[in-house]
Amino acid sequence: MPALPQDVLIVEDDPIIALDLEDTVLGLGVATVRTAGHVATALDMIAARAPDFALLDVGLVHENSFAIAERLTTLNIPFAFVTGYGSGKVPAVFADRPRLPKPFSTEALLVVLRRIGARDPKDSGGFGPLTNPPAF
């Protein structure tokens, strides 16, 4: 069984959803989870200590998470979008990234975390050798 990422950044503007997601990720066995509710905060956290993986809510209050996605891509850090929107809200440049639709199951989250753990760290695609990222 692939290892899970050990440091996960969650970018979610709803504090209740962020806390619930943090508890879920920790409960799956991830050692460290950090949360940010805004793009600037997330970018500062990434600069201070890059995560192994990130979960990005697409639609934040008055902003979206695509600047974070760009930074993570530059750093070769895998991430998944967590969104209530369809795939049309995600720019084509990120079409290969996994998406977890809200609401999603713990099992779906675990699949994404395990696939991230199994990816080749030299792969800049962010989701290893998969050609079809899961969309649950």
N, C-alpha and C positions, 0 to 999 in steps of 0.2 A: 504494500500500500504506500503510495507517495506521501512524502512528508508535507505537512501544511506550512504555509508561510508563518514565520514567527513574529513578525511586526506588521500589523495591518493598520492602514490609515482609512478611516471612514469619513467621507465628506457628505454631510446631511444637515440641512437647515432646520429640520423639525427635531427638537430636543428629545421628544418621547420616542420617535423612531430611531434616533441615534443611540439612545440608551438601550433600547430593546435589541438593536443590531449589535451593539457592543457586547451585551450579555450573551447573545447567541454565538458570536464569533469566539469569545472567550470560552464558552461552554463546549465548543468543538475542539478545543485544545490549542488555540493560538495563544502564545505567551503574552504578547503586548498588543493592545489596541488603543489607538489615539483617535480622537474625533475633532473635526473642524466644521463649523457651520457657514464659513465664508471662504471665498477664493483666496483672499490675501492671507488669512490664517493658515489655510492648507499649504500654500506656497512657502510660508515661513517655516512651517513644521517640516516640510520636505527639505528645505535648505539646511535646517538644523540637524536633521537625521532622516535620511531617506528610508522609507518603509520597504518591506519586501513585496508588498502588494497593497492596492488601494481599491476601495469601493466608492464610486462617485455617483451621487445623486445628480442627474442631469440638470433639473430645474431647481435652482436655489432662489431665494428671495432677491429679485432685481438683478440676477446674474445667472450664468450657467457655468458648468464645471469644465468647459472645453479648454480653458487656459491651463488648468491643472493637468488635464489629459495630455496636452502638448508637452508640458514640462516632464511628466512621467515618461512619455515616449522618448524624449531626448535623453533621459537618464537610463533608459532600458528597464524601467520598472513596470511590471505587469499591473493591469487594472481591469476592472469590470464596471460597466455602467449599471446603476440601479435606478430604474425609472418607471413611472406610470405612463409614459408616452410611448408611442410606437417607434419603430426603427427609423421612421422618417425624420425624427427630431435630432438624430445623431448624424453629424457630418460624414460624408463618404470616406474621408481619411481615416475614420475610426470604425469603419464597417466590419473589420476583422476582430474587433474587441467583443468580448462576451457581454451580454446584457441579461440582467435579472429583472423581470417585470415586477412591479409592486402590485399586489403582495406576492411574495415568493416563499417557497417552503425551505425549511432548514436543510432538507435533502438536496435541493437545487443549489443552495449556497455551498454545501459541502462538496458537491461535484466540481464547482468552479474552483474552490480552494485546493482540492486535490489535483486538479489538472494544472493549476499554477505551480504547485509543488513538484510536479513531474516534468515541467518544461525544461528545455535546454537553456541555461542561463545566457548563452551566447546569442540566442535568438532574439532579434529586436522586435519581433511581431507581438510580443507581450502575451501570447497565449500558446507558446510552444509551436510544435509542428502541425497543429490542427488547422485544417483548411476551413472548417465550418464550426465556428464557436457556438456553444450552446445558447439558445435563447429559450428560456423556460416560460 
